[in-house]
Amino acid sequence: QVQLVESGGGSVQTGGSLRLSCADKKGGFGYVVVGWFRQPPGKEREFVASITYDSAQTYYADSVKGRFTISRDNAAKTGYLLMNNLKPDDTAVYYCNYGPQRGPTMIPVGSWGQGTQVSVSL
C-alpha cells in the first residue's frame, strides 16, 4: 500500500527554486511509478512529471522541461521535485500520486493528499 504526503512548498520570486518532497507513510513506494501534478488557481489539475520505480525513466510536461527535475530515494520512501527558474505560471498546489505510466503521462490511482502550495511572484 502507498500513502503519499507532500511537503516543501513556499513563496519565492521569479527565478527562484524550491524542492518538494513526497513521503510514503505505508511502505509500497519502491514498487510504483510516482508522479507530480499541480492545480493552478481556477484551473484543472495537470500532470507535471513522473518517474519509474527504478528511476530509469522520467517524463515531464512541456511547460517544465529543462527547469524541473524529478527524482526518488526508494530506501527513504520519498520522491522529490526540484523546481528551478520558477515562473508566476508555476503558482499552484502541487500533489504527488502513484499509478501506471501511459505514454508521456501518468494515470493517478491513489487518493489525493492535501498538496503543498507553491507561489511565485514577479
N, C-alpha and C positions, 0 to 999 in steps of 0.2 A: 504494500500500500504506500501511497505517496500523499503527503500533505505539505504544500509549499507556502512559505511565508516570506513576503518581500520586505526589504528594508533598504535604506541608503539614499532615499530621495532628499531633495532640498531645493533651495533657491540659489541660482547662480546668474551671472551676467553672460551675455552673448560671448561665445568663445571659451567659456569655462568648461570644466569637466566634472563628472560625477561617476561613482561606481556603485551600481545597485547589486544587492545580494538577494539570493533566493534559497532559503534553507528548508530542507525536508525534515519534518518532525516525525515521520513514520518509519523510514528506512529503505524504501524501494527505489531510491533515487538513481542508483547506479545502473538500472535496467531500462530507463526510459529516455526518450527524446525530451529535452527541456526547451521551452521557448519563452520569449518575452513578447508581450503585447502592450499596447498603450491605448488610452482613450482620451483624446483631446477634448477640451470643453465644448459641449454641444455637438459632438461628433460620435460616430460609431467606433467601437473598439477595433484596432487594426494590428496586424502581425508586424513585429519588429525584427526578430531574429530567432534562430533555433540552432541547436547543437545536438548531434547524435550522442548515444550513450558512451561511446568510446572517444569522443572528441575528434573523430576522423573527418567529419564534415560539418560545415557551418553554412547557414543560409541567412541572408539579410534582405530586408525591404530595400528597394532602390533609394529611398529617401535617407537611409542611414549608412549605406555602404561607404566605406572609407573613413567613417567617423566613429562608429560603434564597433566594439569587439565583444563577442560572447565567448564565455569560457566556463569550465566546470571543474570541480575538485570532487571526485566521487568518494574519496576517503572521508572528506569533510561533509559530504552530502549537501553540497552547496553549489549553486550556479551564480554566475556573475555577468553583469553587463557594464562594460566600461564605455562611457559616453564622452567623447572628446568633441571640441569645436561645437558646442551646443548652440542652437539657434532658438529664437522665440517659438518657431513652429514645433519644436520638440516638447513644448509645455503640454503635460498630460499626466494622468495617473497611469503608472506602469505596473503591470501584472506579470507574474510568471505562471506557467502551467505546463502540463506534460501531455503527450499524445503522439499519434503516428505522424511521420513526415509524409506529406503528399506533394511531390514536386517541389516547388520553391517555397512552400509554406507548411505550417504545422497545424494539425487539427487538434484543438484543445479538448481534452476529455475530463479533466479534473474540475473540482469546484473552484470557483474564483475566490481569491482571498480579498483582503482589504485594499491591496495595492499600495504603492508608495508615490507620493506626489513629487513631480519634477516641475519646477517653474523657472523659465529662462527669461530674463528681462533684457531690454536693449542696453 
